[in-house]
Amino acid sequence: MSKDKDSKHTAMEEFFKEIYGYVPNKKGTAYELIVSAALKLIDEKNQVFSDQRIRSAYSKQIYQLDSLIKSEFSTFVESKDYTDKNKPVGRPDVSKLAGALSDLNIDKGTVASATGFTKPAKEYAKASGQMTLGKEIDLLNIRPATEEDEKGRIKTIHLKMIFCFAVFGKAKWTPIFTSESQRKLKENYSVGTSIPMKLDNFYDSQGNIVKSIFDLTTELSTQGNSGESLSGSWGKDQETYILIGSELYEIDSLAYVIPFDEIVQEVVIESNGKAALLVKNEDGSLDKLLTDMDLKRIHISDNGEVKIK
Protein backbone atom coordinates (compact mmCIF):
# COMPACT_ATOMS: atom_id res chain seq x y z
CA MET A 1 0.00 0.00 0.00
CA SER A 2 1.19 3.53 -0.77
CA LYS A 3 2.03 6.02 1.94
CA ASP A 4 -0.14 8.93 3.05
CA LYS A 5 -0.36 12.39 1.48
CA ASP A 6 -3.02 13.86 3.76
CA SER A 7 -1.85 15.04 7.20
CA LYS A 8 -5.38 15.02 8.67
CA HIS A 9 -5.56 11.56 10.12
CA THR A 10 -8.00 9.91 12.49
CA ALA A 11 -6.78 8.67 15.85
CA MET A 12 -6.70 5.12 14.50
CA GLU A 13 -4.69 6.20 11.46
CA GLU A 14 -2.19 7.88 13.78
CA PHE A 15 -2.09 4.67 15.83
CA PHE A 16 -1.44 2.67 12.66
CA LYS A 17 1.36 5.04 11.69
CA GLU A 18 2.95 4.69 15.13
CA ILE A 19 3.01 0.90 14.76
CA TYR A 20 3.78 0.47 11.05
CA GLY A 21 5.37 3.77 10.03
CA TYR A 22 2.87 4.92 7.39
CA VAL A 23 -0.83 5.53 6.78
CA PRO A 24 -2.73 3.87 3.90
CA ASN A 25 -4.22 6.33 1.38
CA LYS A 26 -7.75 4.94 1.46
CA LYS A 27 -9.85 6.18 4.35
CA GLY A 28 -10.77 3.47 6.82
CA THR A 29 -8.14 1.01 5.59
CA ALA A 30 -5.84 1.58 8.56
CA TYR A 31 -8.50 0.51 11.04
CA GLU A 32 -9.57 -2.44 8.90
CA LEU A 33 -5.99 -3.72 8.90
CA ILE A 34 -5.65 -3.17 12.65
CA VAL A 35 -8.83 -5.16 13.24
CA SER A 36 -7.66 -7.99 10.96
CA ALA A 37 -4.35 -8.11 12.83
CA ALA A 38 -6.11 -8.19 16.21
CA LEU A 39 -8.47 -10.97 15.13
CA LYS A 40 -5.54 -13.14 14.11
CA LEU A 41 -3.57 -12.44 17.28
CA ILE A 42 -6.42 -13.26 19.68
CA ASP A 43 -6.83 -16.72 18.12
CA GLU A 44 -3.89 -17.80 15.98
CA LYS A 45 -5.66 -21.03 14.94
CA ASN A 46 -8.20 -19.08 12.89
CA GLN A 47 -7.62 -18.12 9.29
CA VAL A 48 -8.16 -14.38 8.91
CA PHE A 49 -8.38 -12.52 5.59
CA SER A 50 -8.45 -8.77 5.08
CA ASP A 51 -10.40 -6.90 2.37
CA GLN A 52 -12.28 -9.77 0.74
CA ARG A 53 -15.02 -9.76 -1.88
CA ILE A 54 -17.77 -12.38 -2.00
CA ARG A 55 -20.63 -12.73 -4.48
CA SER A 56 -24.00 -13.68 -3.04
CA ALA A 57 -25.46 -16.94 -4.33
CA TYR A 58 -28.92 -15.38 -4.02
CA SER A 59 -28.90 -11.74 -5.20
CA LYS A 60 -25.59 -12.10 -7.11
CA GLN A 61 -24.48 -8.86 -5.40
CA ILE A 62 -20.77 -8.54 -4.57
CA TYR A 63 -20.01 -7.69 -0.94
CA GLN A 64 -16.77 -6.20 0.37
CA LEU A 65 -15.72 -7.73 3.71
CA ASP A 66 -13.31 -5.71 5.84
CA SER A 67 -12.23 -9.01 7.39
CA LEU A 68 -13.25 -12.63 6.99
CA ILE A 69 -12.61 -15.23 9.68
CA LYS A 70 -12.55 -18.89 8.70
CA SER A 71 -12.63 -21.37 11.56
CA GLU A 72 -15.34 -23.77 12.68
CA PHE A 73 -17.66 -20.98 11.61
CA SER A 74 -17.19 -18.23 9.05
CA THR A 75 -17.51 -14.62 10.23
CA PHE A 76 -18.10 -11.41 8.24
CA VAL A 77 -16.35 -8.53 10.03
CA GLU A 78 -17.22 -4.85 9.56
CA SER A 79 -14.70 -2.31 10.97
CA LYS A 80 -15.88 1.19 11.87
CA ASP A 81 -13.44 3.98 12.70
CA TYR A 82 -15.48 6.99 13.85
CA THR A 83 -12.67 8.56 15.85
CA ASP A 84 -12.72 11.62 13.56
CA LYS A 85 -16.32 12.29 14.65
CA ASN A 86 -15.83 10.81 18.14
CA LYS A 87 -19.19 9.08 17.95
CA PRO A 88 -20.14 5.47 18.71
CA VAL A 89 -21.34 2.98 16.12
CA GLY A 90 -25.12 3.06 15.88
CA ARG A 91 -27.86 0.61 15.03
CA PRO A 92 -27.85 1.35 11.25
CA ASP A 93 -24.35 -0.10 10.85
CA VAL A 94 -25.33 -3.24 12.72
CA SER A 95 -28.60 -3.71 10.80
CA LYS A 96 -26.75 -3.17 7.51
CA LEU A 97 -24.44 -6.06 8.40
CA ALA A 98 -27.47 -8.18 9.35
CA GLY A 99 -28.93 -7.58 5.90
CA ALA A 100 -25.72 -8.62 4.19
CA LEU A 101 -25.49 -11.76 6.30
CA SER A 102 -28.97 -12.85 5.21
CA ASP A 103 -27.76 -12.71 1.59
CA LEU A 104 -24.51 -14.58 2.13
CA ASN A 105 -23.51 -18.14 2.98
CA ILE A 106 -21.64 -16.95 6.08
CA ASP A 107 -22.44 -18.13 9.61
CA LYS A 108 -22.24 -14.94 11.67
CA GLY A 109 -21.04 -11.36 11.82
CA THR A 110 -18.95 -9.00 13.91
CA VAL A 111 -18.82 -5.22 14.06
CA ALA A 112 -15.59 -3.74 15.37
CA SER A 113 -15.60 -0.19 16.68
CA ALA A 114 -12.90 2.19 17.88
CA THR A 115 -15.46 4.37 19.68
CA GLY A 116 -17.94 1.96 21.27
CA PHE A 117 -21.61 1.36 20.46
CA THR A 118 -24.92 3.06 21.10
CA LYS A 119 -27.52 1.35 23.26
CA PRO A 120 -29.79 0.61 20.23
CA ALA A 121 -26.82 -0.96 18.43
CA LYS A 122 -26.14 -3.21 21.42
CA GLU A 123 -29.79 -4.21 21.72
CA TYR A 124 -30.09 -4.98 18.00
CA ALA A 125 -26.93 -7.08 18.01
CA LYS A 126 -28.09 -8.98 21.11
CA ALA A 127 -31.37 -9.86 19.39
CA SER A 128 -29.88 -10.59 15.96
CA GLY A 129 -29.61 -14.33 16.41
CA GLN A 130 -33.28 -14.65 17.43
CA MET A 131 -34.66 -12.78 14.41
CA THR A 132 -36.30 -14.66 11.53
CA LEU A 133 -33.47 -15.71 9.20
CA GLY A 134 -31.20 -13.71 11.47
CA LYS A 135 -27.60 -14.57 12.25
CA GLU A 136 -25.61 -13.86 15.39
CA ILE A 137 -23.73 -10.55 15.45
CA ASP A 138 -20.99 -9.84 17.97
CA LEU A 139 -19.77 -6.36 18.90
CA LEU A 140 -16.05 -5.81 19.44
CA ASN A 141 -14.36 -2.77 20.92
CA ILE A 142 -10.92 -2.52 19.32
CA ARG A 143 -9.09 0.67 20.23
CA PRO A 144 -5.78 1.98 21.60
CA ALA A 145 -5.12 0.82 25.15
CA THR A 146 -5.15 3.27 28.05
CA GLU A 147 -3.49 3.17 31.48
CA GLU A 148 -6.90 2.34 32.92
CA ASP A 149 -7.11 -0.75 30.68
CA GLU A 150 -3.82 -2.02 32.13
CA LYS A 151 -4.95 -1.90 35.77
CA GLY A 152 -5.26 -5.31 37.39
CA ARG A 153 -3.53 -7.15 34.56
CA ILE A 154 -0.45 -9.30 34.95
CA LYS A 155 2.55 -7.69 33.26
CA THR A 156 5.36 -9.79 34.70
CA ILE A 157 5.41 -13.45 35.73
CA HIS A 158 7.99 -14.68 38.25
CA LEU A 159 8.59 -18.43 38.11
CA LYS A 160 10.37 -20.07 41.02
CA MET A 161 11.67 -23.41 39.82
CA ILE A 162 12.87 -26.01 42.33
CA PHE A 163 14.92 -28.89 40.94
CA CYS A 164 15.12 -31.84 43.33
CA PHE A 165 17.84 -34.38 42.59
CA ALA A 166 19.45 -37.43 44.17
CA VAL A 167 23.07 -37.05 45.26
CA PHE A 168 24.23 -40.55 44.33
CA GLY A 169 27.86 -39.62 44.97
CA LYS A 170 27.05 -39.54 48.68
CA ALA A 171 24.67 -42.49 48.70
CA LYS A 172 25.29 -45.62 50.79
CA TRP A 173 24.56 -49.05 49.33
CA THR A 174 24.67 -52.20 51.47
CA PRO A 175 23.98 -55.65 50.01
CA ILE A 176 22.38 -57.93 52.60
CA PHE A 177 23.72 -61.41 51.83
CA THR A 178 21.79 -64.58 52.56
CA SER A 179 23.25 -67.06 55.06
CA GLU A 180 24.27 -69.35 52.20
CA SER A 181 26.09 -66.52 50.40
CA GLN A 182 27.92 -65.52 53.59
CA ARG A 183 29.09 -69.12 54.01
CA LYS A 184 30.17 -69.25 50.37
CA LEU A 185 32.13 -65.98 50.67
CA LYS A 186 33.99 -67.28 53.74
CA GLU A 187 34.92 -70.42 51.83
CA ASN A 188 36.19 -68.51 48.80
CA TYR A 189 37.90 -65.58 50.51
CA SER A 190 40.00 -65.22 53.64
CA VAL A 191 38.74 -62.99 56.45
CA GLY A 192 40.00 -59.43 55.93
CA THR A 193 40.38 -59.82 52.16
CA SER A 194 39.41 -56.72 50.14
CA ILE A 195 37.37 -57.84 47.16
CA PRO A 196 37.19 -55.31 44.28
CA MET A 197 33.92 -55.53 42.32
CA LYS A 198 31.81 -53.42 40.02
CA LEU A 199 28.08 -53.60 40.63
CA ASP A 200 26.37 -52.95 37.28
CA ASN A 201 23.52 -55.45 37.29
CA PHE A 202 21.45 -57.82 39.37
CA TYR A 203 20.87 -61.39 38.15
CA ASP A 204 18.67 -64.41 38.66
CA SER A 205 20.13 -67.82 39.50
CA GLN A 206 20.67 -68.57 35.79
CA GLY A 207 22.76 -65.45 35.25
CA ASN A 208 20.06 -63.45 33.46
CA ILE A 209 19.95 -59.74 34.20
CA VAL A 210 16.80 -58.82 36.17
CA LYS A 211 17.66 -55.18 36.88
CA SER A 212 20.49 -52.79 36.05
CA ILE A 213 21.92 -50.26 38.50
CA PHE A 214 21.03 -47.57 35.94
CA ASP A 215 17.35 -48.59 35.97
CA LEU A 216 17.26 -48.87 39.76
CA THR A 217 18.85 -45.46 40.37
CA THR A 218 16.56 -43.89 37.74
CA GLU A 219 13.52 -45.21 39.61
CA LEU A 220 14.82 -44.12 43.01
CA SER A 221 15.73 -40.62 41.77
CA THR A 222 12.01 -39.78 41.45
CA GLN A 223 11.06 -40.85 44.97
CA GLY A 224 12.99 -38.49 47.25
CA ASN A 225 12.31 -35.03 48.67
CA SER A 226 14.62 -32.03 48.82
CA GLY A 227 16.78 -31.84 51.94
CA GLU A 228 15.91 -35.37 53.03
CA SER A 229 17.49 -38.82 52.62
CA LEU A 230 15.63 -41.66 50.98
CA SER A 231 16.10 -44.91 52.91
CA GLY A 232 14.87 -48.35 51.98
CA SER A 233 15.75 -51.63 50.35
CA TRP A 234 15.25 -53.29 47.02
CA GLY A 235 15.13 -56.91 45.85
CA LYS A 236 13.44 -58.50 48.85
CA ASP A 237 10.47 -59.70 46.81
CA GLN A 238 12.48 -61.62 44.21
CA GLU A 239 15.44 -63.94 43.78
CA THR A 240 18.42 -61.61 43.34
CA TYR A 241 22.12 -62.27 42.81
CA ILE A 242 25.19 -60.10 42.37
CA LEU A 243 28.38 -61.02 40.55
CA ILE A 244 31.60 -61.16 42.61
CA GLY A 245 34.58 -62.32 40.63
CA SER A 246 33.15 -64.96 38.34
CA GLU A 247 30.48 -66.30 40.69
CA LEU A 248 26.94 -65.29 41.60
CA TYR A 249 26.05 -64.63 45.25
CA GLU A 250 22.46 -64.36 46.38
CA ILE A 251 21.40 -61.32 48.38
CA ASP A 252 18.34 -60.92 50.53
CA SER A 253 18.08 -57.25 49.48
CA LEU A 254 20.05 -54.10 48.72
CA ALA A 255 19.72 -51.48 51.45
CA TYR A 256 20.26 -47.85 50.46
CA VAL A 257 20.42 -44.35 51.93
CA ILE A 258 20.31 -41.65 49.24
CA PRO A 259 20.53 -37.93 50.15
CA PHE A 260 18.48 -35.49 48.05
CA ASP A 261 19.34 -31.88 47.38
CA GLU A 262 17.75 -29.04 45.44
CA ILE A 263 18.60 -26.15 43.15
CA VAL A 264 16.32 -23.11 43.17
CA GLN A 265 16.19 -20.81 40.13
CA GLU A 266 13.93 -17.89 39.34
CA VAL A 267 12.81 -16.95 35.83
CA VAL A 268 11.14 -13.62 35.06
CA ILE A 269 8.81 -13.52 32.05
CA GLU A 270 8.14 -9.97 30.86
CA SER A 271 5.38 -8.84 28.52
CA ASN A 272 6.55 -8.73 24.92
CA GLY A 273 6.39 -4.98 24.27
CA LYS A 274 4.09 -2.31 25.68
CA ALA A 275 0.32 -2.56 25.82
CA ALA A 276 -1.04 -0.98 22.64
CA LEU A 277 -4.48 -2.27 21.65
CA LEU A 278 -7.56 -3.31 23.62
CA VAL A 279 -9.79 -6.05 22.20
CA LYS A 280 -12.97 -6.46 24.21
CA ASN A 281 -16.48 -7.62 23.39
CA GLU A 282 -19.65 -6.32 24.98
CA ASP A 283 -20.32 -9.27 27.31
CA GLY A 284 -16.76 -9.20 28.67
CA SER A 285 -15.95 -12.80 27.70
CA LEU A 286 -13.10 -11.44 25.58
CA ASP A 287 -10.88 -8.81 27.17
CA LYS A 288 -7.32 -8.77 25.93
CA LEU A 289 -4.48 -6.30 25.53
CA LEU A 290 -2.19 -6.67 22.54
CA THR A 291 1.28 -5.16 22.56
CA ASP A 292 3.00 -3.11 19.89
CA MET A 293 5.40 -6.02 19.35
CA ASP A 294 2.46 -8.37 18.81
CA LEU A 295 1.05 -6.10 16.11
CA LYS A 296 4.42 -5.76 14.40
CA ARG A 297 4.54 -9.53 13.93
CA ILE A 298 1.62 -9.36 11.51
CA HIS A 299 2.12 -9.84 7.77
CA ILE A 300 -0.64 -9.70 5.16
CA SER A 301 -0.17 -11.81 2.02
CA ASP A 302 -1.13 -10.73 -1.49
CA ASN A 303 -4.40 -12.66 -1.20
CA GLY A 304 -5.25 -10.81 2.01
CA GLU A 305 -4.46 -13.64 4.42
CA VAL A 306 -3.23 -12.37 7.77
CA LYS A 307 -0.19 -14.26 9.05
CA ILE A 308 2.06 -14.04 12.08
CA LYS A 309 5.80 -13.78 11.42
C-alpha positions as CSV (number, residue, x, y, z in Angstrom):
1,M,0.0,0.0,0.0
2,S,1.2,3.5,-0.8
3,K,2.0,6.0,1.9
4,D,-0.1,8.9,3.0
5,K,-0.4,12.4,1.5
6,D,-3.0,13.9,3.8
7,S,-1.8,15.0,7.2
8,K,-5.4,15.0,8.7
9,H,-5.6,11.6,10.1
10,T,-8.0,9.9,12.5
11,A,-6.8,8.7,15.9
12,M,-6.7,5.1,14.5
13,E,-4.7,6.2,11.5
14,E,-2.2,7.9,13.8
15,F,-2.1,4.7,15.8
16,F,-1.4,2.7,12.7
17,K,1.4,5.0,11.7
18,E,2.9,4.7,15.1
19,I,3.0,0.9,14.8
20,Y,3.8,0.5,11.0
21,G,5.4,3.8,10.0
22,Y,2.9,4.9,7.4
23,V,-0.8,5.5,6.8
24,P,-2.7,3.9,3.9
25,N,-4.2,6.3,1.4
26,K,-7.8,4.9,1.5
27,K,-9.9,6.2,4.4
28,G,-10.8,3.5,6.8
29,T,-8.1,1.0,5.6
30,A,-5.8,1.6,8.6
31,Y,-8.5,0.5,11.0
32,E,-9.6,-2.4,8.9
33,L,-6.0,-3.7,8.9
34,I,-5.6,-3.2,12.7
35,V,-8.8,-5.2,13.2
36,S,-7.7,-8.0,11.0
37,A,-4.4,-8.1,12.8
38,A,-6.1,-8.2,16.2
39,L,-8.5,-11.0,15.1
40,K,-5.5,-13.1,14.1
41,L,-3.6,-12.4,17.3
42,I,-6.4,-13.3,19.7
43,D,-6.8,-16.7,18.1
44,E,-3.9,-17.8,16.0
45,K,-5.7,-21.0,14.9
46,N,-8.2,-19.1,12.9
47,Q,-7.6,-18.1,9.3
48,V,-8.2,-14.4,8.9
49,F,-8.4,-12.5,5.6
50,S,-8.4,-8.8,5.1
51,D,-10.4,-6.9,2.4
52,Q,-12.3,-9.8,0.7
53,R,-15.0,-9.8,-1.9
54,I,-17.8,-12.4,-2.0
55,R,-20.6,-12.7,-4.5
56,S,-24.0,-13.7,-3.0
57,A,-25.5,-16.9,-4.3
58,Y,-28.9,-15.4,-4.0
59,S,-28.9,-11.7,-5.2
60,K,-25.6,-12.1,-7.1
61,Q,-24.5,-8.9,-5.4
62,I,-20.8,-8.5,-4.6
63,Y,-20.0,-7.7,-0.9
64,Q,-16.8,-6.2,0.4
65,L,-15.7,-7.7,3.7
66,D,-13.3,-5.7,5.8
67,S,-12.2,-9.0,7.4
68,L,-13.3,-12.6,7.0
69,I,-12.6,-15.2,9.7
70,K,-12.5,-18.9,8.7
71,S,-12.6,-21.4,11.6
72,E,-15.3,-23.8,12.7
73,F,-17.7,-21.0,11.6
74,S,-17.2,-18.2,9.0
75,T,-17.5,-14.6,10.2
76,F,-18.1,-11.4,8.2
77,V,-16.3,-8.5,10.0
78,E,-17.2,-4.8,9.6
79,S,-14.7,-2.3,11.0
80,K,-15.9,1.2,11.9
81,D,-13.4,4.0,12.7
82,Y,-15.5,7.0,13.8
83,T,-12.7,8.6,15.8
84,D,-12.7,11.6,13.6
85,K,-16.3,12.3,14.6
86,N,-15.8,10.8,18.1
87,K,-19.2,9.1,17.9
88,P,-20.1,5.5,18.7
89,V,-21.3,3.0,16.1
90,G,-25.1,3.1,15.9
91,R,-27.9,0.6,15.0
92,P,-27.8,1.4,11.2
93,D,-24.3,-0.1,10.9
94,V,-25.3,-3.2,12.7
95,S,-28.6,-3.7,10.8
96,K,-26.7,-3.2,7.5
97,L,-24.4,-6.1,8.4
98,A,-27.5,-8.2,9.4
99,G,-28.9,-7.6,5.9
100,A,-25.7,-8.6,4.2
101,L,-25.5,-11.8,6.3
102,S,-29.0,-12.8,5.2
103,D,-27.8,-12.7,1.6
104,L,-24.5,-14.6,2.1
105,N,-23.5,-18.1,3.0
106,I,-21.6,-16.9,6.1
107,D,-22.4,-18.1,9.6
108,K,-22.2,-14.9,11.7
109,G,-21.0,-11.4,11.8
110,T,-18.9,-9.0,13.9
111,V,-18.8,-5.2,14.1
112,A,-15.6,-3.7,15.4
113,S,-15.6,-0.2,16.7
114,A,-12.9,2.2,17.9
115,T,-15.5,4.4,19.7
116,G,-17.9,2.0,21.3
117,F,-21.6,1.4,20.5
118,T,-24.9,3.1,21.1
119,K,-27.5,1.4,23.3
120,P,-29.8,0.6,20.2
121,A,-26.8,-1.0,18.4
122,K,-26.1,-3.2,21.4
123,E,-29.8,-4.2,21.7
124,Y,-30.1,-5.0,18.0
125,A,-26.9,-7.1,18.0
126,K,-28.1,-9.0,21.1
127,A,-31.4,-9.9,19.4
128,S,-29.9,-10.6,16.0
129,G,-29.6,-14.3,16.4
130,Q,-33.3,-14.7,17.4
131,M,-34.7,-12.8,14.4
132,T,-36.3,-14.7,11.5
133,L,-33.5,-15.7,9.2
134,G,-31.2,-13.7,11.5
135,K,-27.6,-14.6,12.3
136,E,-25.6,-13.9,15.4
137,I,-23.7,-10.5,15.4
138,D,-21.0,-9.8,18.0
139,L,-19.8,-6.4,18.9
140,L,-16.0,-5.8,19.4
141,N,-14.4,-2.8,20.9
142,I,-10.9,-2.5,19.3
143,R,-9.1,0.7,20.2
144,P,-5.8,2.0,21.6
145,A,-5.1,0.8,25.1
146,T,-5.1,3.3,28.1
147,E,-3.5,3.2,31.5
148,E,-6.9,2.3,32.9
149,D,-7.1,-0.8,30.7
150,E,-3.8,-2.0,32.1
151,K,-4.9,-1.9,35.8
152,G,-5.3,-5.3,37.4
153,R,-3.5,-7.2,34.6
154,I,-0.4,-9.3,34.9
155,K,2.6,-7.7,33.3
156,T,5.4,-9.8,34.7
157,I,5.4,-13.5,35.7
158,H,8.0,-14.7,38.3
159,L,8.6,-18.4,38.1
160,K,10.4,-20.1,41.0
161,M,11.7,-23.4,39.8
162,I,12.9,-26.0,42.3
163,F,14.9,-28.9,40.9
164,C,15.1,-31.8,43.3
165,F,17.8,-34.4,42.6
166,A,19.4,-37.4,44.2
167,V,23.1,-37.1,45.3
168,F,24.2,-40.6,44.3
169,G,27.9,-39.6,45.0
170,K,27.0,-39.5,48.7
171,A,24.7,-42.5,48.7
172,K,25.3,-45.6,50.8
173,W,24.6,-49.0,49.3
174,T,24.7,-52.2,51.5
175,P,24.0,-55.6,50.0
176,I,22.4,-57.9,52.6
177,F,23.7,-61.4,51.8
178,T,21.8,-64.6,52.6
179,S,23.2,-67.1,55.1
180,E,24.3,-69.3,52.2
181,S,26.1,-66.5,50.4
182,Q,27.9,-65.5,53.6
183,R,29.1,-69.1,54.0
184,K,30.2,-69.3,50.4
185,L,32.1,-66.0,50.7
186,K,34.0,-67.3,53.7
187,E,34.9,-70.4,51.8
188,N,36.2,-68.5,48.8
189,Y,37.9,-65.6,50.5
190,S,40.0,-65.2,53.6
191,V,38.7,-63.0,56.5
192,G,40.0,-59.4,55.9
193,T,40.4,-59.8,52.2
194,S,39.4,-56.7,50.1
195,I,37.4,-57.8,47.2
196,P,37.2,-55.3,44.3
197,M,33.9,-55.5,42.3
198,K,31.8,-53.4,40.0
199,L,28.1,-53.6,40.6
200,D,26.4,-52.9,37.3
201,N,23.5,-55.5,37.3
202,F,21.5,-57.8,39.4
203,Y,20.9,-61.4,38.2
204,D,18.7,-64.4,38.7
205,S,20.1,-67.8,39.5
206,Q,20.7,-68.6,35.8
207,G,22.8,-65.4,35.3
208,N,20.1,-63.5,33.5
209,I,19.9,-59.7,34.2
210,V,16.8,-58.8,36.2
211,K,17.7,-55.2,36.9
212,S,20.5,-52.8,36.1
213,I,21.9,-50.3,38.5
214,F,21.0,-47.6,35.9
215,D,17.3,-48.6,36.0
216,L,17.3,-48.9,39.8
217,T,18.8,-45.5,40.4
218,T,16.6,-43.9,37.7
219,E,13.5,-45.2,39.6
220,L,14.8,-44.1,43.0
221,S,15.7,-40.6,41.8
222,T,12.0,-39.8,41.4
223,Q,11.1,-40.9,45.0
224,G,13.0,-38.5,47.2
225,N,12.3,-35.0,48.7
226,S,14.6,-32.0,48.8
227,G,16.8,-31.8,51.9
228,E,15.9,-35.4,53.0
229,S,17.5,-38.8,52.6
230,L,15.6,-41.7,51.0
231,S,16.1,-44.9,52.9
232,G,14.9,-48.3,52.0
233,S,15.7,-51.6,50.4
234,W,15.3,-53.3,47.0
235,G,15.1,-56.9,45.9
236,K,13.4,-58.5,48.8
237,D,10.5,-59.7,46.8
238,Q,12.5,-61.6,44.2
239,E,15.4,-63.9,43.8
240,T,18.4,-61.6,43.3
241,Y,22.1,-62.3,42.8
242,I,25.2,-60.1,42.4
243,L,28.4,-61.0,40.6
244,I,31.6,-61.2,42.6
245,G,34.6,-62.3,40.6
246,S,33.2,-65.0,38.3
247,E,30.5,-66.3,40.7
248,L,26.9,-65.3,41.6
249,Y,26.0,-64.6,45.2
250,E,22.5,-64.4,46.4
251,I,21.4,-61.3,48.4
252,D,18.3,-60.9,50.5
253,S,18.1,-57.3,49.5
254,L,20.1,-54.1,48.7
255,A,19.7,-51.5,51.5
256,Y,20.3,-47.9,50.5
257,V,20.4,-44.4,51.9
258,I,20.3,-41.6,49.2
259,P,20.5,-37.9,50.2
260,F,18.5,-35.5,48.1
261,D,19.3,-31.9,47.4
262,E,17.7,-29.0,45.4
263,I,18.6,-26.1,43.1
264,V,16.3,-23.1,43.2
265,Q,16.2,-20.8,40.1
266,E,13.9,-17.9,39.3
267,V,12.8,-17.0,35.8
268,V,11.1,-13.6,35.1
269,I,8.8,-13.5,32.0
270,E,8.1,-10.0,30.9
271,S,5.4,-8.8,28.5
272,N,6.6,-8.7,24.9
273,G,6.4,-5.0,24.3
274,K,4.1,-2.3,25.7
275,A,0.3,-2.6,25.8
276,A,-1.0,-1.0,22.6
277,L,-4.5,-2.3,21.6
278,L,-7.6,-3.3,23.6
279,V,-9.8,-6.0,22.2
280,K,-13.0,-6.5,24.2
281,N,-16.5,-7.6,23.4
282,E,-19.7,-6.3,25.0
283,D,-20.3,-9.3,27.3
284,G,-16.8,-9.2,28.7
285,S,-16.0,-12.8,27.7
286,L,-13.1,-11.4,25.6
287,D,-10.9,-8.8,27.2
288,K,-7.3,-8.8,25.9
289,L,-4.5,-6.3,25.5
290,L,-2.2,-6.7,22.5
291,T,1.3,-5.2,22.6
292,D,3.0,-3.1,19.9
293,M,5.4,-6.0,19.4
294,D,2.5,-8.4,18.8
295,L,1.1,-6.1,16.1
296,K,4.4,-5.8,14.4
297,R,4.5,-9.5,13.9
298,I,1.6,-9.4,11.5
299,H,2.1,-9.8,7.8
300,I,-0.6,-9.7,5.2
301,S,-0.2,-11.8,2.0
302,D,-1.1,-10.7,-1.5
303,N,-4.4,-12.7,-1.2
304,G,-5.2,-10.8,2.0
305,E,-4.5,-13.6,4.4
306,V,-3.2,-12.4,7.8
307,K,-0.2,-14.3,9.0
308,I,2.1,-14.0,12.1
309,K,5.8,-13.8,11.4
